[in-house]
Amino acid sequence: MQSPRRTGILFVLSAPSGAGKSTLCQRLAKDRDAGLNPFIYSVSCTTRPPRQGEVDGVDYHFLSHAEFERLIEEGEFLEYAKVHGNYYGTRRSNILASLNQGVDVLLDIDTQGAAKIRANPDPEIRRALVDIFLMPPSLQELERRLLQRGTETPEQVAVRLANAEEEMAQWVHYRYTIPATSIEGVYNDFMAIMRAERLNSRRLHFPNHTP
């Protein structure tokens, strides 16, 4: 029997700051680079200037305000937001090109962006979407993790916790929710979801066994 062809999957990952999303993405990237788990990490667009060491097309696609707003008018963004005077967004054409080639895409995005993608009317996006939320054990544990990493002031931690409480209430809207109790547990659960979705019958096409 020939190997089946498969449409690409849009894995959308959301989590409050400190839940372990960055650690998970770094491990998935290592697997990908080692040839163990093929996917493309979606690179967002932004109008903010590059920071030292950032590379256009790798960290972000850096656009002018005029170009970004033109793309908004053309309906090019799956989702976008304006934060501190700069736009951030995900280009629809880039995502669809990968999905149509059977390539999986991982998009790390906040709950507002995920909601916009979830509401997208494009049937290809709706079929491809698999949204996943990482749920920290508690706000107290999240606060402990944020304080432990020591990258924010107490005031910034307080803001992140307030945002986290709002984000954690959104878990019911996601197809999957992973309890973020340990790095290994989150990784294993995420990989189980990836494997299952890649074997979902509605995504597969057997050339000689079409119903």
C-alpha positions in Angstrom: 0.0 0.0 0.0 1.2 3.5 -0.9 1.9 5.9 2.0 -1.0 8.3 2.3 -0.8 11.9 1.4 -1.9 14.3 4.1 -3.0 17.9 4.4 -1.0 20.2 6.7 -2.1 20.9 10.2 -2.1 24.4 11.8 -1.1 23.8 15.5 -1.9 26.9 17.5 -0.4 27.1 20.9 -1.3 29.5 23.7 -0.3 29.8 27.3 0.1 32.5 30.0 3.6 33.8 30.5 5.5 31.4 32.7 3.5 28.3 31.8 6.4 26.8 29.8 5.4 27.6 26.2 8.9 28.9 25.2 10.6 25.8 26.7 8.2 23.5 24.8 8.8 25.4 21.5 12.6 25.2 22.0 12.4 21.4 22.5 10.2 20.9 19.5 12.6 23.0 17.4 15.5 20.8 18.5 13.5 17.7 17.4 12.7 19.4 14.1 16.3 20.3 13.5 17.3 16.7 14.2 14.8 15.4 11.7 12.6 13.9 14.3 9.5 16.0 14.0 9.0 18.0 10.7 7.1 21.2 10.9 7.5 24.9 10.2 7.5 27.5 12.9 5.3 30.4 11.8 7.2 33.7 11.7 5.0 36.7 12.5 5.1 40.1 10.8 5.7 43.3 12.8 6.2 47.0 12.2 8.6 47.5 15.2 12.2 47.9 14.3 14.6 44.9 14.6 16.4 44.5 17.9 20.1 43.8 18.0 20.8 40.3 16.7 17.3 39.8 15.1 17.2 38.6 11.5 14.4 39.5 9.1 12.5 36.4 8.1 13.8 34.4 11.0 12.7 36.3 14.1 10.1 38.4 12.4 9.1 39.7 9.0 9.8 43.4 9.5 7.4 45.6 7.6 6.6 49.3 7.4 3.4 50.6 8.8 2.2 51.4 5.3 2.9 47.9 4.0 1.3 46.3 7.1 -1.9 48.4 6.7 -2.1 47.6 3.0 -2.0 43.9 3.9 -4.8 44.5 6.4 -6.9 46.1 3.8 -6.3 43.2 1.5 -7.4 40.7 4.2 -4.0 39.1 4.2 -3.7 38.5 8.0 -5.2 35.6 9.8 -4.9 37.7 12.9 -3.2 40.9 13.9 -3.0 43.3 16.8 -1.5 46.7 17.6 0.6 46.7 20.7 2.4 49.8 22.0 2.0 51.5 18.6 3.3 48.6 16.5 1.5 46.0 14.5 2.0 42.2 14.9 0.3 39.7 12.7 0.2 36.3 10.9 0.1 36.2 7.1 -2.6 34.0 5.7 -0.9 33.3 2.4 2.3 31.9 4.2 0.2 29.6 6.3 -1.9 28.3 3.4 1.1 27.7 1.2 2.6 25.3 3.8 -0.7 23.6 4.6 -1.4 22.9 0.9 2.0 21.2 0.6 1.1 18.9 3.5 3.5 20.7 5.8 2.5 21.3 9.5 2.8 24.8 10.9 3.2 25.7 14.6 2.0 29.1 15.7 2.8 30.4 19.1 0.1 33.1 19.9 -1.9 34.7 22.6 -5.6 33.9 23.4 -6.9 36.9 21.5 -5.0 35.9 18.3 -6.2 32.3 18.7 -9.8 33.4 19.0 -9.5 35.4 15.7 -8.0 32.3 13.9 -10.7 30.1 15.4 -13.4 32.5 14.0 -11.7 32.6 10.5 -14.3 31.8 7.8 -11.8 30.2 5.5 -12.7 26.4 5.3 -9.1 25.4 4.7 -8.0 27.2 7.9 -10.9 25.7 9.9 -10.1 22.2 8.7 -6.4 22.5 9.5 -6.7 24.2 12.9 -5.7 22.3 16.1 -5.6 24.7 19.0 -3.9 23.8 22.3 -3.7 25.6 25.6 -1.1 25.1 28.3 -2.8 25.4 31.7 -0.5 26.2 34.7 -1.4 24.4 38.0 -2.4 27.7 39.7 -1.8 31.4 39.7 0.4 30.9 42.8 2.6 28.4 40.9 2.8 30.8 38.0 3.9 33.6 40.3 6.6 31.4 41.7 7.9 30.6 38.3 7.9 34.2 37.1 9.7 35.3 40.3 12.2 32.5 40.0 13.3 33.4 36.4 14.0 36.9 37.6 13.5 38.7 34.3 10.7 41.1 35.4 10.2 43.6 38.1 7.5 42.9 40.8 5.2 45.4 39.0 5.7 43.5 35.7 5.0 40.2 37.4 1.8 41.6 38.8 0.7 42.7 35.3 1.6 39.3 33.8 -0.4 37.5 36.6 -3.5 39.7 35.9 -3.2 38.9 32.2 -2.7 35.2 33.0 -5.9 35.1 35.0 -7.9 36.4 32.0 -6.1 34.0 29.7 -6.6 30.9 31.8 -10.4 31.5 31.6 -10.2 30.9 27.9 -9.1 27.3 28.1 -12.6 26.0 27.4 -12.5 27.4 23.8 -9.5 25.2 22.8 -9.7 21.7 21.4 -7.0 20.5 23.8 -5.8 21.7 27.2 -2.5 20.4 28.6 -1.9 20.7 32.4 1.5 22.4 32.6 2.8 20.5 35.6 6.2 19.5 34.3 8.4 20.1 31.2 8.5 16.4 30.4 4.7 16.0 30.9 3.9 19.0 28.6 6.2 17.7 25.9 4.8 14.2 26.0 1.2 15.4 25.9 1.9 17.8 23.1 3.6 15.1 21.0 0.7 12.7 21.7 -1.7 15.3 20.2 0.6 15.9 17.2 0.8 12.1 16.5 -3.0 11.6 16.9 -3.9 14.6 14.6 -1.5 13.4 12.0 -3.3 10.1 11.9 -6.8 11.7 11.8 -8.6 10.0 8.9 -10.1 13.2 7.6 -6.6 14.5 6.9 -5.4 11.4 5.0 -5.7 10.5 1.3 -4.8 7.0 0.1 -4.5 7.3 -3.7 -5.8 3.8 -4.4 -8.4 3.7 -1.7 -10.6 6.7 -2.2 -14.1 6.1 -0.7 
